[in-house]
């Protein structure tokens, strides 16, 4: 059996890739260290930026399943804290993985579509995200992440679902654009 104590991000994603999700869930349950789970989430997501799409998809599915499991192995607050940590490091992550905003958008889209966290909460995290609060908006990464979330939802569920999600969430998409920027961003097609 895998040990999550020694199960680093590479091994965890490797186990996920091997489609051994149940084994990872058992390790999380056996670890029984809820205060560590946000760090674990952050490490797994950050590591996934340098992985293949299939691996990121499996990670998103794992996060959803751990949050929706009978035992609720990952709580909403733990997910939120893990996501906050990822967003705080996003500027650095983009240096190593330029498509990190799109990749994170894919994970967030899955979390929203599977009703693990509402779009309003994901929007708040993105809007407030960065090393300093709101920094991702200032540098344009918030628009790229949110635009990617909406693009994936549109691809999977259609434009009407995107409109409904935006309306229900109460997000003002234009607020995610960096001030005084003329650069075209992923979010622009939804504004």
ABEGO torsion letter per residue (X at the ends): XBBAAABBAAAAAAAAAAGBAAAAAAAAAAAGBAAAAAAAAAAAAAAAAABBAAAAAAAAAAAAAAAABAAGABBAAAAAAAAAAAAAAAAAAAAABAAAAAAAAAAAAAAAAAGABBAAAAAAAAAABEABBGAAAAAGAAAAAAAAAAAAAAAAAEAAAAAAAAAAAGBBAAAABBBGBABBBAAAAAX
